[in-house]
Amino acid sequence: MGAQLRVYKRRIRSVSATKKITKAMEMISASRIVKAQRAVAASTPYGNELTRAVTAVATRSNAKHPLTTENPSATRAAVLLVTADRGLAGGYSSNAIKAATELSDRLRAEGKEVVTYIVGRKGVGFYSFRNRPVAESWTGFSDKPTYSDAKNVAATLITAFVTDTADGGVDELHIVSTEFVSMLTQNAVDARLLPLHLDEVAEEREESAKAEIFPLYDFEPSAEGVLDALLPRYVESRIYNALLQSAASEHAARRRAMKSATDNAEELIKSLTRLANSARQAEITQEISEIVGGANALADASAGSD
Amino acid sequence: MAELHVELVAADRKVWSGAATIVVARTASGDIGIQPGHTPVLSVLESGPVTIRLADGGTVIAAVHGGFISFADNKLSLLAEIAELADEIDVARAERALDRARHETDEHAERRAEVRLVAASHRAA
């Protein structure tokens, strides 16, 4: 076999091995999207009921709570960035990081100091490579977050929020995550989580469901007590929802990236096969012409001697 | 007999829903029993077993850890961070968790494990 042909054969083998891997990853991600979507759907009843309860308390009492009070002269803002633990997911992590950078720039332009919290190894890597400070990070659950993961994250952020700014606390909390719109579309979005606007919560609810008039609830032990217990749960469930949506988006982004990698590998194999075929043809043609040439030379030589 | 509609929802799934005649749960200010036509109430749940009595005489017991109970328009919502039906509780695992919690003097974990065992012990009855 000629050298050229051998090189082509070797590259075809290596590309088909890669194709097998990307194809497997594509199928794994495809099955996980369904699971992740189911997890998002399963957490919706809790989120809806919680929003309903928060709205009910908010509309029936004027209770003030640290989590809803806005600091007019906010100087420190926390940004929670949700990225993936693993790569090979196309632009998923970098889109979220880009959105977080834009948000941070915007906050800095407003004269606020930005404190960054990160979920996912990719975001941590990005920030540590550039020597940017990270207040705290959590890794290891980006593809399958549980409620206790969200609770952990929320606990740290709520503590930071209720701490005085002078003691290293923050006045605002923003979250950058990836919204799962469809299998093909995932958008990196940022939202302000704290301080909570109870009116906004109520408005959101009105948009999603038809407005309803809440009955006169008896609050036990008191409206403040209920709100005290309710609001941290609400923040947790919002963070949980963001983590779940991001996980679904991660799988969708990975599936798409792996699908195009598989398609590209197929294309590459096809063109390499063509090149290998023509190299083989060229080799055969050359062999034939060598034989014919050699035979002619022999015939000429023997004709001359006669 | 009048019935109320119950939804028992955990953070990551809907645990149980259906019609019941009375629901007993433990709130921050003591046990509360809710029958159809109760005044609208919104309260904070403690870790504890929740008993749901069905119209046909059956009983559903669940262990809940933290959350809320809200009742209005004959609809009762039980929101819990963690909720398990008695049938789903792995007694051996709960006992192990209880031992471990006692060992590490983790009060919350101990309480959680106790509630699980209490709920599980009712299921045979």
Interface residues (C-beta under 8 A of the other chain):
Chain A: A39 A42 S43 P45 Y46 E49 L50 R52 A53 A56 V57 T146 Y147 K151 F214 P215 L216 Y217 D218 F219 E220 P221 G225 V226 A229 L230 R233 E236 S237 Y240
Chain B: E7 V9 A10 A11 D12 R13 K14 T27 A28 S29 I32 T39 P40 V41 L42 S43 V44 G66 G67 F68 S70 A72 D73 S77 L79 E81 I82
